[in-house]
Structures are given as structure tokens and as C-alpha cells.
Amino acid sequence: MLHCRKLFIPLLIALLTAAGWALPADSSFYQPPADQSQLPIIKGNKVKNIIFLIGDGMSISTVSYARIKGPGVAGALHMDRMPIAGFIRTSSADHLVTDSAAASSAMACGIKTNNGRISRTPNGDMPLSIMAAAKARGMATGLVATSSVTHATPAGFGAHTMSRKEQPLIAEHLLLNGIDVMLGGGYSFFIPKSETGSRRADERNLLDLARTKNYAVIRTREELMAARGPRVLGLFADEGMQTMRPEPTIAEMTARAIDLLKESKKGFIVMIEGSQIDWANHDHNAENSVRQTLDFDMAVAEALKFAQKDKHTLVVVTADHETGGLSINGGNVDGSEVELHWSTDGHSGATVPLYAYGPGAKLLSGFHENTDIPKAFSRLLKIENFPAIIEKAPAEPGQ
């Protein structure tokens, strides 16, 4: 979501930030790791589960600033403890600077596509997603986001459309493709147009469809805590979540998704997106960028807590792209004052960080294309013939 801003607004925010103004309004929710030491490398174990966390728009500078304002200059985020690190190149098939749709498609299907497309190749073919491949193996699947669950990043893992704007259609795809647990916003795309707040152009009620497919449909944090699987559709906002009470936090959604999915005897794969890091960076809102990144890091903590106990779970953290062109240009050594600079209100073509922990994590060390991530997942899960095209686009007339 790109927001146009007057040129003076980013400058004003940068000046106020330099004066120490843009501090988190309340970071008391954040609990840094009690132990800052690096987690051990796990060798030899088979990968049964994959927890894939995407900080939308999260750059190295975003992470650095959140660390400074959260646990402190000498502190550590939970993702900092992950023993394997690397970088991801993010360009799409038709642009040096990707959007979330093309980036998500690459990380879901192992193919590059054009900006705006949801797991459709440049010529319209439908590639196999790692979620669908895992489900075909009997694994459970999940999507968690603080945006609508039909937004570009989660959509790439559970839908196939020619445009990210087709969110009513994406909602249908998510249900028809049987993603077992979906938690986030997006209620307005599931209800008929005659209902208040609907974003559909038809009278289809996808909540009824969900119930016929044995989903428990829930709307509140309390219902989430009490939910029982195997299928749960949690829609906590009409579109993007507010990311504050009474909604569940992304950490709570992550913990509950894991609890629900771990009942699968054949394992699970779940994608968890900190969607609104991107939105904060588009707006050059340093305060909210910190809050959203720390919120996301608490979801990472939940993933690592499970993986440390389980020993057969791979946790991977990365970003789909960089947003805002944030740099840290100066400040006090204790981090009480920090000088920031934003170079764009859009995305950039910068490489983004990657962190991994668990069996098979070494496969993701170093420098990679974003398409390498699901290929690594398929290798570790012993899924053959991936990437693959499952449906060809109709031939053009005369071909």
C-alpha cells in the first residue's frame, strides 16, 4: 500500500526523530530474550515442521532501529539469536523493485513473476505453491497476518490470481485450497455485498462456505484462545488489524496457530507476516515501525520457543522487500537520540536479511534469490518436482 506524502513531511519527521521525538509510545509489551546468546545449530534431525516469518518491508536498518529502541543498543532481539544468517535478493520478473505480490509469489512458488500478480507466472501459468505441495503430503497449513488474510503476502501462499486487487476472489481461493488455519483481518471480503462493510460485488457469503468446509469461524481474541481445530478461520478486523487490544497480538496468533497445527501427525507449514512494518515505513512513521517490528519479534519468540522444544522445526525469518529506504545517520551512543533518514516513500531494491534456526538451517546461509527459499523447503521436506507448473495459461487466439 503506497501512500503519497508531501516532501516536507518526511523531512519534518526526520528532524523530530533526530531530536529524540520518535520513540515508541509504549514498548512495555516487548519482552527481550533473557538469554542473548546464539541458539545452537541443530544437526542431523529431519524437518517435520516449517515456521516461515515475513516482516513485510523490514530492512536491516528497520531491525537495527527496533533493537536500539527496544532491548537497547547492546541488547538483542529474538531474531538476533538465530544462528544462521544471510541475505535475499528481491527483484521481480519485470522490475528491479518488487512489490509484495511478486515477492510473495517467489517465496511461495519458487518462480519470479511480474509485480501485482499472485502466484501466476508472467505468461499466466499457475505454479505449485509450497503450501499446496505440503498439503498434498498430508501436512497441515496455516497463514497468519496483521493485514487482511487476502492481502498480497498471505495470498501468494494460498491463491492464484492475475492481480493482487482481486481480494474477494483470493478469499475464495484460500478456502477452496483448504488452508487449515487462517488468522488476521479481511472480514469484509468474506461477507455478501448487502452486509455493512462488505468489499464484495456479489451476494456470496464465504463464511457459510467456510462452515461447510468445517472451519470454525471466529472474530475475537477470546474465541481464538478457545478455538479447536483442525480448521479455523479467524477474522479480527474488516480489513487490516489495528494491532492493539482488544485484538489478539501477532504473537498470540502465532502461538495459537502452532498449537492448532501441531496436532497434524505429518507436520505443518505456516507463514506468519508482520504486515504493518511495511505500512509504517511507507508513512515514515519511525515510532510505529519500531512497535510493529518489536511486535513481530515477539511472534519470532513464540516460533523459536516451540522449535527449541520440538527439535524438528525449521524457523526462517526474512522480508519480502525493503520499504522506505531507512538509514541511521547518527545519534547518541546510548540510543536516546537517533538521526534517521528516509530516501523513499515506496519500496527499494535493497537486499533484505534472512535468519534461520533448526534442522536444515544451514541450507539458507549466505546470499540467495527469494525463489531459493521454497526450493530449500521442498528439499528439506523431500518434496520432488518443485517448482512446477500445475496449470498452463490458455493459449492466445492463433497460437
C-alpha angles and dihedrals in degrees: 000000000000119000121197114221135185112257093244095059097068089044091051092049091049091051093048090047091052088056091055095256100124099072122141108276089218124359093159089111089067118096112189118209113282088215114047095187121116116269115245123262109248114220132192101007120124119243111246100160136030125202109190115189121191122192100202110226092359114152131180088260091052090053092045094052092047089052092051093050096037118040091001139249092298094036132095136232119221090252089054089068094061107111100216121063137172146140135267127213109217112189118134129224093267106023137047086218112055131207124221094261096058092039093051091047090053093050093044101042107020093239134107116236140171123283112271097028124118110216094320121121121237090266093046102260118147113237126202114257123220087239092057091044090051092047090052086058091055096258123142118244135207145181126199125179141156088218122063110300085236092059120116101271100048090037092062090064098048111022143050116212136145091233135034087219092073094088096149088056091044089055089057092048092052091056096040091050090053103233098184102213123026120174128174140063130315106100091142092065093056101051128078119264092249091066120088112265096015118152094192125106093210139053096250113133106207092184087068089049089050092053091051086056091053099256119152102226112212135176108181142057090244091054090049092055090051097041122125125201169189087141124024131170111191116185109177100170139027090246125337116012122249089229092222137086137330084035120081115258121243087251091056092047089049093050093048093045090053091047091052097042098044089072088077109104091208095052134249145251122209133179116209120190128197088205101176100058082081094050092050092050092048087056094044086235101156093179093055092041089060093046094049093046093049089046089053091047089058087058088052088053091055091050093049093047090057094042094050090056097039099047091197099073125099115209119197126182124189143128131253092224143328120272130198101009091251120189131176106227103174148322147141118318090240091054095241090126122031129180112216133186128197116200100186141013089219136054126296134211095242120134114253132218126261128198129186139185133176137039112342093017093128089067087072099049120117130015122340146166112247087245089064092070100072089038088058090048092051091049093050092046090046093238109161129211096028128179097039142157112240098180130022121221115253112269117256116250111277095024 
